[in-house]
Amino acid sequence: MEFRHAFDPGRAVRHGWEALKKAPAPLFVGALIMNFAQSGGGGFNNFGNLGNSGGGWDGGGYDDDYDFGSDWNYRLEAGLDTLASSGMLQNFTGSSDFDDPAFLAGLLIGGVCLLVIFAVVFAAACWVHVGWLRLHEQVIVDGEGTFGTLFGGKDRVVDMILWSLLKGCISFATMIIAFLPGGLLLGIGIGMEIEAIAAIGGVLMLIIGIPGLYYVALGLSFGSHALVLEGRSPMDALDRSWSIARGNRWRTLFFLICMGFVHFGAVIVGFLLCCIGLIFTGPAARATCDVGFTESFLMHTRGEEEAKTWKLVEHCGGLY
């Protein structure tokens, strides 16, 4: 099926909602786990905080004129002087605790424990992620879903870990490369107190950095589905995802923005329900949108004829 027909956001939301009604318990629990494991989803759910707390770049809420020069240098020097006069800086850098082997051993053990906890949580999230995508397919194709499917992804957990690490490395490298030119100019401008250079650096970060990040992120957005639902290796999933995204990035972005509005609406409803409602509306929106995305992926990759035989499509009265 053509990409523009497969990734119809209206149909995806309708079918995703019907899927949630067919298998409410496993989809709700799976969405709850995925929200927790990925801090609210990942993908394009979190666009970042582009402003300042308390006011914007126009100085609202502050008395500063946001000059790149002496004002901020003065504040930094004053803060360091305050720390030095209070003894806090000296106590931290010159503390005899760092000469104590027992103290250093405690720091090392604590750091290792944190790494172990992070690794366990990361592996568990990858394990559930495999089952989460398989659960979508089960509900879409068979019209039912089970907890056994949700927690049955151990056979591909290593591949999902490798894919997640590969995706993270590519995203990190892209961020460095995309923001490096503008970031260097911005730093030079601030250091030399030349606002024009700093402004050029900021503009470059906006026109090169952000589009670059989104271009790569959209190219990676189908990798998990290719890995799990098509049985591909991490490198094959990367190639497959990039191939699907080629020529379809604007449509993919539009689809994800529409899903983002669904999430935003769920958050608003949750707040209106005394905030407690977020416990229910958040996972419900996550399940609806994620199943809709998976169904769209399957329609595009498996074709219209096969899609007509799926229980969810029959239940919803057809493909359109």
N, C-alpha and C positions, 0 to 999 in steps of 0.2 A: 504494500500500500504506500502511496506517496506520502512523504513526510508531512506535508501540510494538512492532509486528511487524517493521518494517524495521530498527530499531535494537535488535536482540537481541544482547547482547554475546557470549553463548555461540556463536551461529552465526557472528558476525563473526570471532571468534578462530579457529574451525575452518576457515572458508573462507579466511581470510587465510593460515593455515598451509599449506593446500593450494595456494594461489596461489604462495606462496614456493617450494614444491616444483616447480611447473610452470615457473617462470622464475627460478631461483635467482640466476643471475649478475647480470642487470640490476636485480632488486629489491634484492639485497644491496648492490651498488655504489651504487644510488640512495639507499638508507637510510643508508649510510655518509656520503655527501655531505651529505644533509639533516641528519644528526646534527651534522656538523662546521659546516655553514652556520648552523644555528639553535641551536648550543650545547646539543645534546641534545634538541632537539625543539620547544620552544615548546609553545603550548597549555597543558595542565595537567600537564605532566610535572615542572615545577619549582614547588613550593609555597613556596619560600623558607625561610630559616633563622630560625625564630621565637624561638629561644633564644640564650643567650650561650655562647661557647666556654669550657669550664672550669667551668660551673655554671649553674644557672638563677636565677630571680628569688628563690629562697629563700636565696641567698647561698652555695650549695654551692661549695666551691673558693675562696671569697673570705672575707676577714675584714670586709668592709664591711657596713653595715646598710642600704645602698641608700636612705638618706635623700636627698630631692631637694635638700637644702640645702647646708650649709657643706662637707661632705666633698668633693663634686665640684667646688665652686668653689675649694676649697683646692688640689685636684690640678691644676686648670687654671692657677691662678696660679703654683703651684710649677713646672709645666712651662714656662711662659713665662719665669719667672725663670731657670731652668736654661739655656734657649736664649739669653737675653740675656747671661748671664754667660759663656757659652762663646763668644760672638761669632758663632754660627751665624745667629741672626736678623738681626743687623746686616749680616753678609756677604751674606745673601740679598736683603734689602730695599734695601741701599745699595750693592750691588755696582756697580763701574764698568763691568762687562760690559754692563749695560743701556744704557749711553751709547755703546757701540761699535756703529756702523752694521753692521759685518760680523757681529757677534753677533746683532743683531736680524734681519738678513737671513737668517742661518742658521736662526733660530727660525721665521721666516715660511715659508721653503722647507720646513723639516721639517713644519710644520703642514699645508701644502698637500699634501705627499706623503702624509701620513697620511689626509687627506680623500680623496685620489684612490684610495688603496688601499682605504679603506672603501667608497667608491662602486663600485669594480670588484667587490669581494667581494659587496656587496649586490646588484648587477645580476646577477652570476653565480648567486647563490642563487635569485633570482627566475626566471631562465632555466631552471634545473634544476627548480624547483618546478612550473613548467608541465608539463614533460615527465614529472615524477614522477607527477602526477595522471593524465595521459594514459596512462602505463604501467599504472597500476592498471586503468583502463577497458579497455585492450587485453587484459590478462590475464583480467579478469572476463568480458568478452564473447567474446573469441576463444580463450581458453585458452592464450595464448602472449604473450611479451613480448620486446622487442628493445631494444638500446642506442640504435638510431636514434630510437625513440620517446622514450626517456629524455632524449636530448640534442636533441630536435627542437622545443623550445618557443620559438624565437626570434620567431615571429610574434605571440606574446602577451606577450612579456617586458615591453614598456612598460606594458601594462595591469596586469600583476602588480606592477610597481614602484609604479604609482599606487595600486593597491589596498593594498599593504603600507604605503605612506605614509599613506593615509587611515585605515587600521586603527590604525596607530601613533598618529596625532594624536587619534583618538577615545579610544583607551585612555589616553593621557597626560592629556587633558582630564578624563576620568572620574576618574582617580586624584587630580588636583588638587581637583576639586569634591567627591569623596566623602570625602577625608581632611582637607579644609580646616577644617570646624568643629571636629572633634576635635583636629586638630593645633594650631589656635590656642589652644584651652583648655589643651592640654598644655603648650605653650610658655609661656603666661601663668602657669600653675601652677608650672612649674619656675622661671621668672624671679622670681616673687613668693614662692617657697618655701612655697606652699600646696598641700599634698598632696591635699586634697579636689578642688580644681579640676583638678589634673593627672590624678587618677584618673578624673574624669568625662570629661576629654578622651580618655584612653586607651580608656575604654569606648565612647565615641562612634565612635572610629576602628575599633573591632572590630565594632560593630553596624550602622554605616552604611558605612564605608569598604570593608571586605572584601566584604560582600554586594553593594554597588554595583559593585565591580570585576568580580565573577563574573557579575552580571546582564548587564552589557554584553559581557563576554568571550564568554559563551554565545550572545548574540545575534549575535556576529560570527563564530562558529565554522564557519559553512557558506559564508562568502563566497568563499574560494579555490576551492571546488568549483563554486559557481555561476558564477564567472568563467570557469573553464577548461572545465568539462564541459557547461555550458549556453551558452557563448559570450556572456556578459553583459559589459556595461561595468562599471567599478568602482562607480559609483553604483547601477546596477541590481543588482549583486551584493550591495551593502549592504542594499538593500530586500528582496531575495530571502532573504538569510540571516536578517534580522530577522523576516520573515514565517514562515519555517520554524520558528524558535525560539519563536515566540509560542505559549504554552500547552504547550510541550514542554521547558522549561528543566530541570525536575527530572529528566526522563528522559534528557536530554542529559548532565546532570551525572553521573547514575548510570552511563551508558555510558562516559563518559570516566574515571570513577574505576575502573571495571572494567579499562579499558585500562591505567590507571596501575598497577594491581596486576600485570598481565602484564609491564610494563616492570620493576617492582620485582623480580618473580621472576627475570627474566632477569639483572638486576644481581647478585642473590644467587648464581645459578648461575655467573655469570662470575667472581665473587670466589672461589667454591669451586674453580674451575679455575685457581687461582694468579693470579687477576686478568687473565691473558692472555686468558682466555675471554671477557672483556668485548668484545674486538674482534669476536667472532663473535655472542655472545648479544645484545648491544645492537642492532646493525643487524637481526638476525633478528626481534627483538621489534618494532622500529620498522616493518619491512616488513609483518609480520603484522597489527599493529593499524591501520596506515594503510590497507592494502588493505581490511580489514574495515570501516573507517569509510566509505571510498569506496563499497564495495558497498552499505552501508546507505543512503547518500545516494542512490545510483542507484535502489535498490528503492523508496524513498519517493517519488522524483520521477518515475520512469518507469513504475511500476506493476508489479503482480504478473505480469500476462500476459507482458509483455516479459521480465521477469526469468527466467521459466521457460525461455526460449530460450538463455540465456547458458551458455557452455561450462563455466564454473566451477561454476555451480549444477547442471548435469547431472552433472559429475564428482563432486560432493559428495552426489548422490542426492536433490536437491530443495531447496526453500526452507527447510524446517524440519528 
